[in-house]
Amino acid sequence: MSRSGNFLAGLITGAMAGTVIALLYAPDTGANTRGRISYRLSNYRDELNELIAELRKEKQKLISEAKEKGDAVVLEAKDKAESLIREAESLLESIEPGS
C-alpha cells in the first residue's frame, strides 16, 4: 500500500476510534451525542475530501514530471541515434571511394 494509502487508512481508523471513545465517555443525551458525532463526521468528510483533492493534484504533478522526463529521454535518444547514423554514413562514405 502506498504512503498516502497508509495515511488515509490511519486517518479513517483514528476518526472511527475517536468517535467510539466519544460515545463511550459522553455524559450527554443521545440527541446531543448524535449531533456532535454528525458534526465531527462532517468535518472528517471535509478533511478527507481536501486530502483526496491534494492527492489528485500531487498525482497530476507526478504524471507531468514523469512525462517531461520521458520526453527528454526520448529526445536525447533520438539525437544520439541521429548522431550515430551521421557517423555511420560518414564512415561508409570514407570506405566506398577507396574500394
N, C-alpha and C positions, 0 to 999 in steps of 0.2 A: 504494500500500500504506500502511496506517495506521502511526502511530508505534509502536504496540505490536506490529504485524506485523513491522516492521523490526527491533525489538528482539529478538523471538522468533527471527527468521531469523539475526540476528547471534549470538545465544546458541547456537543449534544449530550454526552454522558454526564458532564458536570451540571448542565441545566436540569436534567432529569433528577439527579441526586439532590440538587438544591431544592427542587420542588417537593420531593418526597420528605426531606428534612423539615421544610417549612410546614408541610401538612401535619407531621407528627408533633411538632412543638408549637403549633398555632393555638394560642389561648383565646381565639376569636371565634365568632359564629361561622357556620358553614358558608353563608352567603358572602360574608366579608373575605373569608379564605379563598373561595372560588373567584371572587373579584380580583384579589391580589395575584392569584395564580394566572388568571386570564391576562392581567396586565403584564406580568413577568413573561409569559409565553409570547405575548405580542412583542415585547422588547427583544426577546431571543430571536423571534422570527425576523424582526427588522435587522438585527445584527447579523443573522445568518444570510439574509438577502444581500447585505452590504459585503459580507465576506465572499459570497458567490460572485458578486459583481467584480470585486478586486481580483479574484482568481481568474475570471474570464479575461480581464484586462491583461493580467500577467501572462496568461496563455497566449493571447494575441501578440503580445510583445515578444515572447519567446519564439513564436512562429515566424514573426517578421525578422527577428535576428537570425534565425536558422536559415530562412530563405535568402537573406542578404549574404550570409556566409557561403551558402551553397552556390549562389550566383557568382560570387567572387572566385570560388574554386573552379567552377566551370569555365569562366573567362580565362583564368590562369592556365588551365589545362589546354584550352583552345589556343592560346598564344604560344604555349610550349610546343604543341602539335604543329602549328603553322611554322614555327621556327625550325623544327626538325625536318619538316617537309622541304623548306627552302634549302636547308643544309644538305639534305639528301639529293635534291635536284642539282645543287652546285657540284656535289661530288660526282654525280652522273655525268654532268657536262664536262667536268675535267677529265673523266675517264674516257668518254666517247671519242674525242678528237685524236687521242693517241692510239686508238685501236686500228 
